[in-house]
Amino acid sequence: MPKLANGAGDIMNGQKQMKEKIGGFGDNLTKLTDGLNKSIKTWPAGLFQKTS
């Protein structure tokens, strides 16, 4: 029985670590999309200035 409890604890720890990794990935993804959105917003203005 103690072995089973340890296994469950390991699984819980593993899930916690996965969530932390996914959380970090999500933060990076948010930064990336924010950067892209800013680029997309400023890009057409620069394009129109060049063509006019």
C-alpha distance matrix in Angstrom:
0.0 3.8 5.4 5.2 6.4 8.8 9.9 10.8 12.6 14.4 15.5 16.8 18.6 20.0 21.3 22.9 24.6 25.8 27.3 29.0 30.4 31.6 33.0 35.0 36.2 37.2 39.2 41.0 41.7 43.2 45.4 46.5 47.5 49.2 51.2 52.1 53.2 55.4 56.8 57.6 59.3 61.5 62.1 64.5 66.7 67.1 67.9 70.5 72.1 72.5 74.0 76.4
3.8 0.0 3.8 5.4 5.0 6.2 8.6 9.8 10.5 12.3 14.2 15.2 16.4 18.2 19.9 21.0 22.5 24.2 25.7 27.0 28.5 30.0 31.3 33.0 34.5 35.7 37.4 39.1 40.2 41.6 43.6 44.8 46.0 47.6 49.5 50.6 51.8 53.8 55.2 56.2 57.9 59.9 60.6 63.2 65.2 65.5 66.4 69.1 70.6 71.0 72.7 75.0
5.4 3.8 0.0 3.8 5.4 5.1 6.2 8.7 9.8 10.5 12.4 14.2 15.2 16.3 18.4 19.9 20.9 22.4 24.3 25.7 26.8 28.3 30.0 31.5 32.7 34.2 36.1 37.5 38.5 40.2 42.1 43.1 44.4 46.2 47.9 48.8 50.3 52.3 53.6 54.5 56.4 58.3 58.9 61.4 63.6 63.8 64.6 67.3 68.8 69.1 70.7 73.2
5.2 5.4 3.8 0.0 3.8 5.4 5.0 6.3 8.6 9.8 10.6 12.4 14.2 15.2 16.6 18.4 20.0 21.0 22.6 24.5 25.7 26.7 28.4 30.3 31.3 32.5 34.6 36.2 36.9 38.5 40.7 41.6 42.7 44.5 46.4 47.2 48.4 50.7 52.0 52.7 54.5 56.7 57.2 59.6 61.9 62.3 62.9 65.6 67.2 67.6 69.1 71.5
6.4 5.0 5.4 3.8 0.0 3.8 5.4 5.1 6.2 8.6 9.9 10.6 12.3 14.1 15.3 16.5 18.4 19.9 21.1 22.7 24.4 25.6 26.8 28.8 30.2 31.1 33.0 34.8 35.7 37.0 39.2 40.4 41.4 43.0 45.0 46.1 47.2 49.3 50.8 51.6 53.2 55.4 56.1 58.6 60.6 61.1 61.9 64.6 66.1 66.6 68.2 70.5
8.8 6.2 5.1 5.4 3.8 0.0 3.8 5.4 4.9 6.1 8.6 9.8 10.4 12.1 14.1 15.2 16.4 18.2 19.8 21.0 22.4 24.1 25.4 26.9 28.4 29.8 31.5 33.0 34.2 35.7 37.6 38.8 40.1 41.7 43.4 44.6 45.9 47.9 49.2 50.3 52.0 53.9 54.6 57.2 59.2 59.5 60.4 63.2 64.6 64.9 66.7 69.0
9.9 8.6 6.2 5.0 5.4 3.8 0.0 3.8 5.4 5.0 6.2 8.6 9.8 10.4 12.3 14.2 15.3 16.3 18.3 20.0 20.9 22.3 24.0 25.7 26.7 28.1 30.2 31.6 32.4 34.2 36.2 37.1 38.3 40.2 41.9 42.8 44.2 46.3 47.5 48.4 50.3 52.3 52.8 55.3 57.5 57.7 58.5 61.2 62.8 63.0 64.6 67.1
10.8 9.8 8.7 6.3 5.1 5.4 3.8 0.0 3.8 5.4 5.1 6.2 8.6 9.7 10.5 12.3 14.3 15.2 16.5 18.5 19.9 20.8 22.3 24.4 25.5 26.4 28.5 30.3 30.9 32.4 34.6 35.7 36.7 38.4 40.4 41.3 42.4 44.6 46.1 46.8 48.5 50.7 51.3 53.7 55.9 56.3 57.1 59.7 61.3 61.8 63.3 65.6
12.6 10.5 9.8 8.6 6.2 4.9 5.4 3.8 0.0 3.8 5.4 5.0 6.1 8.5 9.8 10.5 12.3 14.1 15.3 16.6 18.4 19.8 20.8 22.7 24.2 25.3 27.0 28.8 29.9 31.2 33.1 34.5 35.7 37.2 39.1 40.3 41.4 43.4 44.9 45.9 47.5 49.5 50.3 52.9 54.8 55.2 56.2 58.8 60.2 60.8 62.5 64.7
14.4 12.3 10.5 9.8 8.6 6.1 5.0 5.4 3.8 0.0 3.8 5.4 5.1 6.0 8.6 9.8 10.5 12.1 14.2 15.3 16.4 18.1 19.6 21.1 22.4 23.9 25.7 27.1 28.2 29.9 31.7 32.8 34.2 35.9 37.5 38.6 40.0 42.0 43.2 44.3 46.1 48.0 48.6 51.3 53.3 53.5 54.4 57.2 58.5 58.9 60.6 63.0
15.5 14.2 12.4 10.6 9.9 8.6 6.2 5.1 5.4 3.8 0.0 3.8 5.4 5.0 6.1 8.6 9.8 10.4 12.2 14.2 15.2 16.2 18.0 19.9 20.8 22.0 24.2 25.6 26.3 28.0 30.2 31.1 32.1 34.0 35.8 36.7 38.0 40.2 41.4 42.2 44.1 46.2 46.7 49.2 51.3 51.7 52.4 55.1 56.7 57.1 58.6 61.0
16.8 15.2 14.2 12.4 10.6 9.8 8.6 6.2 5.0 5.4 3.8 0.0 3.8 5.4 5.1 6.2 8.7 9.8 10.6 12.4 14.3 15.2 16.2 18.4 19.8 20.6 22.5 24.4 25.2 26.5 28.7 30.0 30.9 32.5 34.5 35.6 36.6 38.7 40.3 41.1 42.7 44.8 45.6 48.1 50.1 50.6 51.5 54.1 55.6 56.2 57.8 60.0
18.6 16.4 15.2 14.2 12.3 10.4 9.8 8.6 6.1 5.1 5.4 3.8 0.0 3.8 5.4 5.0 6.2 8.6 9.8 10.6 12.4 14.1 15.1 16.6 18.3 19.6 21.1 22.8 24.1 25.5 27.2 28.6 30.0 31.4 33.2 34.5 35.8 37.6 39.0 40.2 41.8 43.7 44.5 47.2 49.0 49.3 50.4 53.1 54.4 54.9 56.7 58.9
20.0 18.2 16.3 15.2 14.1 12.1 10.4 9.7 8.5 6.0 5.0 5.4 3.8 0.0 3.8 5.4 5.1 6.1 8.6 9.9 10.5 12.1 14.0 15.4 16.4 18.0 19.9 21.2 22.2 24.1 25.9 26.8 28.2 30.0 31.6 32.6 34.1 36.1 37.3 38.3 40.2 42.1 42.6 45.3 47.3 47.5 48.4 51.2 52.6 52.9 54.6 57.0
21.3 19.9 18.4 16.6 15.3 14.1 12.3 10.5 9.8 8.6 6.1 5.1 5.4 3.8 0.0 3.8 5.4 5.0 6.1 8.6 9.8 10.3 11.9 14.2 15.0 15.9 18.1 19.8 20.4 22.0 24.2 25.2 26.2 28.0 29.9 30.8 32.0 34.1 35.5 36.3 38.0 40.2 40.8 43.3 45.4 45.8 46.6 49.3 50.8 51.3 52.9 55.2
22.9 21.0 19.9 18.4 16.5 15.2 14.2 12.3 10.5 9.8 8.6 6.2 5.0 5.4 3.8 0.0 3.8 5.4 5.1 6.3 8.7 9.8 10.3 12.4 14.2 15.0 16.5 18.5 19.6 20.7 22.7 24.2 25.4 26.7 28.6 30.0 31.0 32.9 34.5 35.6 37.1 39.0 40.0 42.6 44.4 44.8 45.9 48.5 49.8 50.5 52.3 54.4
24.6 22.5 20.9 20.0 18.4 16.4 15.3 14.3 12.3 10.5 9.8 8.7 6.2 5.1 5.4 3.8 0.0 3.8 5.4 5.0 6.2 8.5 9.6 10.6 12.3 14.0 15.3 16.7 18.2 19.8 21.3 22.6 24.2 25.7 27.2 28.5 30.0 31.8 33.1 34.4 36.1 37.8 38.5 41.3 43.2 43.3 44.4 47.2 48.4 48.8 50.7 53.0
25.8 24.2 22.4 21.0 19.9 18.2 16.3 15.2 14.1 12.1 10.4 9.8 8.6 6.1 5.0 5.4 3.8 0.0 3.8 5.4 5.0 6.0 8.3 9.8 10.4 12.0 14.1 15.3 16.1 18.0 19.9 20.7 22.1 24.0 25.5 26.5 28.0 30.0 31.2 32.2 34.1 36.0 36.5 39.1 41.2 41.4 42.3 45.0 46.5 46.8 48.5 50.9
27.3 25.7 24.3 22.6 21.1 19.8 18.3 16.5 15.3 14.2 12.2 10.6 9.8 8.6 6.1 5.1 5.4 3.8 0.0 3.8 5.4 5.0 5.8 8.5 9.6 10.1 12.1 14.1 14.7 16.0 18.2 19.5 20.4 22.0 24.0 25.1 26.1 28.2 29.7 30.6 32.2 34.3 35.1 37.6 39.5 40.0 41.0 43.6 45.0 45.7 47.3 49.5
29.0 27.0 25.7 24.5 22.7 21.0 20.0 18.5 16.6 15.3 14.2 12.4 10.6 9.9 8.6 6.3 5.0 5.4 3.8 0.0 3.8 5.5 4.9 6.2 8.6 9.6 10.5 12.4 14.0 15.2 16.7 18.3 19.8 21.0 22.7 24.2 25.5 27.1 28.6 30.0 31.5 33.2 34.2 37.0 38.6 38.9 40.2 42.8 44.0 44.6 46.5 48.6
30.4 28.5 26.8 25.7 24.4 22.4 20.9 19.9 18.4 16.4 15.2 14.3 12.4 10.5 9.8 8.7 6.2 5.0 5.4 3.8 0.0 3.8 5.4 5.2 6.2 8.6 10.0 10.7 12.2 14.2 15.5 16.5 18.3 20.0 21.2 22.5 24.2 25.9 27.0 28.4 30.2 31.8 32.4 35.3 37.2 37.2 38.3 41.1 42.3 42.6 44.5 46.9
31.6 30.0 28.3 26.7 25.6 24.1 22.3 20.8 19.8 18.1 16.2 15.2 14.1 12.1 10.3 9.8 8.5 6.0 5.0 5.5 3.8 0.0 3.8 5.4 4.9 6.0 8.6 9.8 10.2 12.1 14.2 14.9 16.1 18.0 19.7 20.6 22.0 24.1 25.3 26.2 28.1 30.0 30.6 33.2 35.2 35.6 36.4 39.1 40.6 41.0 42.7 45.0
33.0 31.3 30.0 28.4 26.8 25.4 24.0 22.3 20.8 19.6 18.0 16.2 15.1 14.0 11.9 10.3 9.6 8.3 5.8 4.9 5.4 3.8 0.0 3.8 5.4 5.0 6.3 8.7 9.7 10.4 12.5 14.1 15.2 16.4 18.4 19.8 20.8 22.6 24.3 25.4 26.8 28.7 29.7 32.4 34.1 34.6 35.8 38.3 39.6 40.3 42.1 44.2
35.0 33.0 31.5 30.3 28.8 26.9 25.7 24.4 22.7 21.1 19.9 18.4 16.6 15.4 14.2 12.4 10.6 9.8 8.5 6.2 5.2 5.4 3.8 0.0 3.8 5.4 5.1 6.3 8.6 9.9 10.7 12.4 14.3 15.4 16.7 18.4 20.0 21.3 22.7 24.3 25.8 27.3 28.3 31.2 32.8 32.9 34.2 37.0 38.0 38.5 40.6 42.7
36.2 34.5 32.7 31.3 30.2 28.4 26.7 25.5 24.2 22.4 20.8 19.8 18.3 16.4 15.0 14.2 12.3 10.4 9.6 8.6 6.2 4.9 5.4 3.8 0.0 3.8 5.4 5.1 6.1 8.6 9.9 10.4 12.2 14.1 15.3 16.3 18.1 19.9 20.9 22.2 24.2 25.8 26.3 29.1 31.1 31.1 32.1 34.9 36.2 36.6 38.4 40.7
37.2 35.7 34.2 32.5 31.1 29.8 28.1 26.4 25.3 23.9 22.0 20.6 19.6 18.0 15.9 15.0 14.0 12.0 10.1 9.6 8.6 6.0 5.0 5.4 3.8 0.0 3.8 5.4 4.9 6.1 8.6 9.7 10.4 12.1 14.1 15.0 16.1 18.2 19.7 20.6 22.2 24.2 25.1 27.6 29.5 30.0 31.0 33.5 35.0 35.7 37.4 39.5
39.2 37.4 36.1 34.6 33.0 31.5 30.2 28.5 27.0 25.7 24.2 22.5 21.1 19.9 18.1 16.5 15.3 14.1 12.1 10.5 10.0 8.6 6.3 5.1 5.4 3.8 0.0 3.8 5.4 5.1 6.3 8.6 10.0 10.5 12.3 14.2 15.2 16.6 18.4 19.8 21.1 22.7 23.9 26.7 28.2 28.6 30.1 32.5 33.6 34.5 36.4 38.3
41.0 39.1 37.5 36.2 34.8 33.0 31.6 30.3 28.8 27.1 25.6 24.4 22.8 21.2 19.8 18.5 16.7 15.3 14.1 12.4 10.7 9.8 8.7 6.3 5.1 5.4 3.8 0.0 3.8 5.4 5.1 6.1 8.7 9.8 10.5 12.3 14.2 15.4 16.4 18.2 19.9 21.2 22.0 25.0 26.6 26.6 27.9 30.7 31.7 32.2 34.3 36.4
41.7 40.2 38.5 36.9 35.7 34.2 32.4 30.9 29.9 28.2 26.3 25.2 24.1 22.2 20.4 19.6 18.2 16.1 14.7 14.0 12.2 10.2 9.7 8.6 6.1 4.9 5.4 3.8 0.0 3.8 5.4 5.0 6.1 8.5 9.8 10.4 12.1 14.2 15.1 16.2 18.1 19.9 20.4 23.1 25.1 25.4 26.3 29.0 30.4 30.9 32.6 34.9
43.2 41.6 40.2 38.5 37.0 35.7 34.2 32.4 31.2 29.9 28.0 26.5 25.5 24.1 22.0 20.7 19.8 18.0 16.0 15.2 14.2 12.1 10.4 9.9 8.6 6.1 5.1 5.4 3.8 0.0 3.8 5.4 5.2 6.0 8.5 9.8 10.4 12.2 14.1 15.1 16.3 18.3 19.5 22.0 23.7 24.3 25.6 27.9 29.3 30.2 32.0 33.8
45.4 43.6 42.1 40.7 39.2 37.6 36.2 34.6 33.1 31.7 30.2 28.7 27.2 25.9 24.2 22.7 21.3 19.9 18.2 16.7 15.5 14.2 12.5 10.7 9.9 8.6 6.3 5.1 5.4 3.8 0.0 3.8 5.6 5.1 6.1 8.6 9.9 10.6 12.3 14.2 15.4 16.6 17.9 20.9 22.1 22.4 24.0 26.5 27.4 28.3 30.4 32.3
46.5 44.8 43.1 41.6 40.4 38.8 37.1 35.7 34.5 32.8 31.1 30.0 28.6 26.8 25.2 24.2 22.6 20.7 19.5 18.3 16.5 14.9 14.1 12.4 10.4 9.7 8.6 6.1 5.0 5.4 3.8 0.0 3.8 5.4 5.1 6.2 8.6 10.0 10.5 12.2 14.2 15.5 16.0 19.0 20.7 20.7 21.9 24.7 25.8 26.3 28.2 30.4
47.5 46.0 44.4 42.7 41.4 40.1 38.3 36.7 35.7 34.2 32.1 30.9 30.0 28.2 26.2 25.4 24.2 22.1 20.4 19.8 18.3 16.1 15.2 14.3 12.2 10.4 10.0 8.7 6.1 5.2 5.6 3.8 0.0 3.8 5.3 4.9 6.0 8.5 9.6 10.2 12.1 14.1 14.7 17.2 19.2 19.8 20.7 23.2 24.7 25.5 27.1 29.1
49.2 47.6 46.2 44.5 43.0 41.7 40.2 38.4 37.2 35.9 34.0 32.5 31.4 30.0 28.0 26.7 25.7 24.0 22.0 21.0 20.0 18.0 16.4 15.4 14.1 12.1 10.5 9.8 8.5 6.0 5.1 5.4 3.8 0.0 3.8 5.4 5.1 6.2 8.6 9.9 10.6 12.4 13.9 16.5 17.8 18.6 20.2 22.3 23.5 24.7 26.5 28.1
51.2 49.5 47.9 46.4 45.0 43.4 41.9 40.4 39.1 37.5 35.8 34.5 33.2 31.6 29.9 28.6 27.2 25.5 24.0 22.7 21.2 19.7 18.4 16.7 15.3 14.1 12.3 10.5 9.8 8.5 6.1 5.1 5.3 3.8 0.0 3.8 5.5 5.2 6.2 8.6 9.9 10.7 11.8 15.0 16.2 16.3 17.9 20.5 21.3 22.2 24.3 26.2
52.1 50.6 48.8 47.2 46.1 44.6 42.8 41.3 40.3 38.6 36.7 35.6 34.5 32.6 30.8 30.0 28.5 26.5 25.1 24.2 22.5 20.6 19.8 18.4 16.3 15.0 14.2 12.3 10.4 9.8 8.6 6.2 4.9 5.4 3.8 0.0 3.8 5.4 5.0 6.0 8.5 9.9 10.0 12.8 14.8 15.1 16.0 18.6 20.0 20.7 22.4 24.5
53.2 51.8 50.3 48.4 47.2 45.9 44.2 42.4 41.4 40.0 38.0 36.6 35.8 34.1 32.0 31.0 30.0 28.0 26.1 25.5 24.2 22.0 20.8 20.0 18.1 16.1 15.2 14.2 12.1 10.4 9.9 8.6 6.0 5.1 5.5 3.8 0.0 3.8 5.4 5.1 6.1 8.7 9.7 11.8 13.5 14.7 15.8 17.7 19.3 20.6 22.0 23.7
55.4 53.8 52.3 50.7 49.3 47.9 46.3 44.6 43.4 42.0 40.2 38.7 37.6 36.1 34.1 32.9 31.8 30.0 28.2 27.1 25.9 24.1 22.6 21.3 19.9 18.2 16.6 15.4 14.2 12.2 10.6 10.0 8.5 6.2 5.2 5.4 3.8 0.0 3.8 5.5 5.1 6.2 8.3 10.9 11.7 12.6 14.5 16.4 17.3 18.8 20.8 22.1
56.8 55.2 53.6 52.0 50.8 49.2 47.5 46.1 44.9 43.2 41.4 40.3 39.0 37.3 35.5 34.5 33.1 31.2 29.7 28.6 27.0 25.3 24.3 22.7 20.9 19.7 18.4 16.4 15.1 14.1 12.3 10.5 9.6 8.6 6.2 5.0 5.4 3.8 0.0 3.8 5.4 5.3 5.7 9.0 10.3 10.3 11.8 14.4 15.3 16.2 18.2 20.0
57.6 56.2 54.5 52.7 51.6 50.3 48.4 46.8 45.9 44.3 42.2 41.1 40.2 38.3 36.3 35.6 34.4 32.2 30.6 30.0 28.4 26.2 25.4 24.3 22.2 20.6 19.8 18.2 16.2 15.1 14.2 12.2 10.2 9.9 8.6 6.0 5.1 5.5 3.8 0.0 3.8 5.6 5.1 7.0 9.4 10.3 10.8 13.0 14.8 15.8 17.1 18.9
59.3 57.9 56.4 54.5 53.2 52.0 50.3 48.5 47.5 46.1 44.1 42.7 41.8 40.2 38.0 37.1 36.1 34.1 32.2 31.5 30.2 28.1 26.8 25.8 24.2 22.2 21.1 19.9 18.1 16.3 15.4 14.2 12.1 10.6 9.9 8.5 6.1 5.1 5.4 3.8 0.0 3.8 5.7 6.7 7.7 9.7 11.0 12.3 13.8 15.7 17.0 18.1
61.5 59.9 58.3 56.7 55.4 53.9 52.3 50.7 49.5 48.0 46.2 44.8 43.7 42.1 40.2 39.0 37.8 36.0 34.3 33.2 31.8 30.0 28.7 27.3 25.8 24.2 22.7 21.2 19.9 18.3 16.6 15.5 14.1 12.4 10.7 9.9 8.7 6.2 5.3 5.6 3.8 0.0 3.8 5.9 5.6 6.7 9.0 10.5 11.1 12.9 14.9 16.0
62.1 60.6 58.9 57.2 56.1 54.6 52.8 51.3 50.3 48.6 46.7 45.6 44.5 42.6 40.8 40.0 38.5 36.5 35.1 34.2 32.4 30.6 29.7 28.3 26.3 25.1 23.9 22.0 20.4 19.5 17.9 16.0 14.7 13.9 11.8 10.0 9.7 8.3 5.7 5.1 5.7 3.8 0.0 3.8 5.5 5.3 6.2 8.8 10.0 10.9 12.6 14.5
64.5 63.2 61.4 59.6 58.6 57.2 55.3 53.7 52.9 51.3 49.2 48.1 47.2 45.3 43.3 42.6 41.3 39.1 37.6 37.0 35.3 33.2 32.4 31.2 29.1 27.6 26.7 25.0 23.1 22.0 20.9 19.0 17.2 16.5 15.0 12.8 11.8 10.9 9.0 7.0 6.7 5.9 3.8 0.0 3.8 5.4 4.9 6.1 8.5 9.8 10.5 12.1
66.7 65.2 63.6 61.9 60.6 59.2 57.5 55.9 54.8 53.3 51.3 50.1 49.0 47.3 45.4 44.4 43.2 41.2 39.5 38.6 37.2 35.2 34.1 32.8 31.1 29.5 28.2 26.6 25.1 23.7 22.1 20.7 19.2 17.8 16.2 14.8 13.5 11.7 10.3 9.4 7.7 5.6 5.5 3.8 0.0 3.8 5.4 5.2 6.2 8.7 10.1 10.6
67.1 65.5 63.8 62.3 61.1 59.5 57.7 56.3 55.2 53.5 51.7 50.6 49.3 47.5 45.8 44.8 43.3 41.4 40.0 38.9 37.2 35.6 34.6 32.9 31.1 30.0 28.6 26.6 25.4 24.3 22.4 20.7 19.8 18.6 16.3 15.1 14.7 12.6 10.3 10.3 9.7 6.7 5.3 5.4 3.8 0.0 3.8 5.5 5.1 6.3 8.8 10.1
67.9 66.4 64.6 62.9 61.9 60.4 58.5 57.1 56.2 54.4 52.4 51.5 50.4 48.4 46.6 45.9 44.4 42.3 41.0 40.2 38.3 36.4 35.8 34.2 32.1 31.0 30.1 27.9 26.3 25.6 24.0 21.9 20.7 20.2 17.9 16.0 15.8 14.5 11.8 10.8 11.0 9.0 6.2 4.9 5.4 3.8 0.0 3.8 5.5 5.3 6.4 8.7
70.5 69.1 67.3 65.6 64.6 63.2 61.2 59.7 58.8 57.2 55.1 54.1 53.1 51.2 49.3 48.5 47.2 45.0 43.6 42.8 41.1 39.1 38.3 37.0 34.9 33.5 32.5 30.7 29.0 27.9 26.5 24.7 23.2 22.3 20.5 18.6 17.7 16.4 14.4 13.0 12.3 10.5 8.8 6.1 5.2 5.5 3.8 0.0 3.8 5.4 5.1 6.0
72.1 70.6 68.8 67.2 66.1 64.6 62.8 61.3 60.2 58.5 56.7 55.6 54.4 52.6 50.8 49.8 48.4 46.5 45.0 44.0 42.3 40.6 39.6 38.0 36.2 35.0 33.6 31.7 30.4 29.3 27.4 25.8 24.7 23.5 21.3 20.0 19.3 17.3 15.3 14.8 13.8 11.1 10.0 8.5 6.2 5.1 5.5 3.8 0.0 3.8 5.6 5.4
72.5 71.0 69.1 67.6 66.6 64.9 63.0 61.8 60.8 58.9 57.1 56.2 54.9 52.9 51.3 50.5 48.8 46.8 45.7 44.6 42.6 41.0 40.3 38.5 36.6 35.7 34.5 32.2 30.9 30.2 28.3 26.3 25.5 24.7 22.2 20.7 20.6 18.8 16.2 15.8 15.7 12.9 10.9 9.8 8.7 6.3 5.3 5.4 3.8 0.0 3.8 5.7
74.0 72.7 70.7 69.1 68.2 66.7 64.6 63.3 62.5 60.6 58.6 57.8 56.7 54.6 52.9 52.3 50.7 48.5 47.3 46.5 44.5 42.7 42.1 40.6 38.4 37.4 36.4 34.3 32.6 32.0 30.4 28.2 27.1 26.5 24.3 22.4 22.0 20.8 18.2 17.1 17.0 14.9 12.6 10.5 10.1 8.8 6.4 5.1 5.6 3.8 0.0 3.8
76.4 75.0 73.2 71.5 70.5 69.0 67.1 65.6 64.7 63.0 61.0 60.0 58.9 57.0 55.2 54.4 53.0 50.9 49.5 48.6 46.9 45.0 44.2 42.7 40.7 39.5 38.3 36.4 34.9 33.8 32.3 30.4 29.1 28.1 26.2 24.5 23.7 22.1 20.0 18.9 18.1 16.0 14.5 12.1 10.6 10.1 8.7 6.0 5.4 5.7 3.8 0.0
